Amino acid sequence: MKSLAVVCLLALFVFAAARPDVYTDKYDNVDLDEILENKRLFTPYVKCILDQGKCSPDGKELKSHIKEALENYCAKCTEKQKQGTRTVIRHLIKNESDFWQELVNKYDPAKKYVSKYENELKTITV
């Protein structure tokens, strides 16, 4: 009986250690469409990320990972976060070009990553 408990504990440890490092999914259910459609909700998030305003808890979480996610093409993102990232970037490119340029200047001044996102998302009409 004890050996079974030890095996289960070891299996749990191996499973936890083998699990890839991912960002928290705590904010995956935020309604992005509601935020993107409402300038009063949208602007504080952008201002937070640009260090021009206060950050909500979910804004802080986003800001803490944005550079790494940009550099590794969201490798630690959940599928919902990857889709949300595409939605937000597409919105910025098509509807908020001034904010998009400010974000590019802050997080990708050498434009190492931005062209991939812009080229991919300009062709998507969803």
C-alpha positions in Angstrom: 0.0 0.0 0.0 2.8 2.4 0.9 4.6 1.6 -2.4 1.4 2.5 -4.3 1.2 5.8 -2.6 4.9 6.5 -3.3 4.4 5.5 -7.0 1.4 7.8 -7.3 3.3 10.7 -5.6 6.3 10.2 -7.9 4.0 10.1 -11.0 2.3 13.3 -9.9 5.7 14.9 -9.4 6.9 13.7 -12.8 3.7 15.0 -14.5 4.0 18.4 -12.8 7.7 18.7 -13.7 7.0 17.6 -17.3 4.2 20.1 -17.8 5.4 23.0 -19.9 5.6 26.4 -18.3 2.5 28.4 -19.3 1.0 31.7 -18.3 -1.9 31.7 -15.9 -5.3 31.2 -17.4 -6.9 33.3 -14.6 -7.9 36.0 -17.0 -8.7 33.9 -20.0 -12.5 34.6 -19.6 -12.1 38.4 -19.9 -14.5 39.6 -22.6 -12.0 41.0 -25.2 -14.8 42.1 -27.6 -16.4 44.2 -24.9 -13.1 45.9 -24.1 -12.1 46.5 -27.7 -15.5 48.0 -28.6 -15.5 50.4 -25.6 -12.8 53.1 -25.7 -13.4 53.9 -22.0 -12.4 50.3 -21.2 -9.8 49.8 -23.9 -7.7 53.0 -23.4 -6.6 52.2 -19.7 -5.2 48.8 -20.8 -3.1 50.4 -23.5 -2.0 53.2 -21.2 -1.0 50.6 -18.6 1.1 48.6 -21.1 2.7 51.9 -22.3 3.5 52.9 -18.7 1.3 55.9 -19.1 -1.4 55.0 -16.6 -2.5 52.7 -13.7 -2.9 49.0 -14.3 -5.7 46.7 -13.3 -4.7 43.3 -12.0 -5.2 41.7 -15.4 -3.4 44.6 -17.0 -0.4 44.0 -14.7 -0.4 40.3 -15.6 -0.5 41.1 -19.3 2.2 43.8 -19.0 4.5 41.4 -17.1 4.5 38.9 -19.9 4.2 41.0 -23.1 7.8 41.3 -24.0 8.5 37.5 -23.5 5.4 36.5 -25.3 6.3 38.8 -28.2 9.8 37.3 -28.4 8.8 33.7 -28.2 5.6 34.0 -30.3 3.4 33.3 -27.3 4.9 29.9 -26.6 3.7 29.9 -23.0 0.3 31.2 -23.9 -2.8 29.0 -23.6 -4.8 28.6 -26.9 -7.3 31.1 -25.7 -4.5 33.6 -25.0 -3.1 33.0 -28.5 -6.4 33.7 -30.1 -7.0 36.7 -27.9 -3.5 38.1 -28.8 -4.4 37.8 -32.5 -7.7 39.5 -31.9 -6.2 42.4 -30.0 -3.3 42.9 -32.4 -5.6 42.8 -35.4 -7.8 45.4 -33.7 -4.9 47.6 -33.0 -3.5 47.4 -36.5 -6.8 48.1 -38.2 -8.5 50.5 -35.7 -5.9 52.0 -33.3 -2.9 52.6 -35.5 -1.5 55.3 -33.2 -1.6 53.0 -30.2 -0.2 50.2 -32.3 2.8 52.4 -33.3 3.4 53.4 -29.7 3.4 49.8 -28.6 5.7 48.8 -31.4 8.1 51.6 -30.5 8.1 50.5 -26.9 8.3 46.7 -27.2 9.9 46.2 -30.6 11.8 49.3 -31.6 14.1 47.2 -33.9 11.0 45.7 -35.5 12.3 42.2 -35.1 8.8 40.7 -34.4 6.2 43.2 -35.6 6.4 42.3 -39.3 5.4 38.7 -38.6 2.3 39.8 -36.7 1.3 42.6 -39.0 1.7 40.4 -42.2 -0.3 37.5 -40.6 -3.0 39.7 -39.2 -3.6 42.1 -42.0 -4.7 39.1 -44.1 -7.2 37.8 -41.6 -10.7 39.4 -41.8 -12.3 37.5 -38.9 
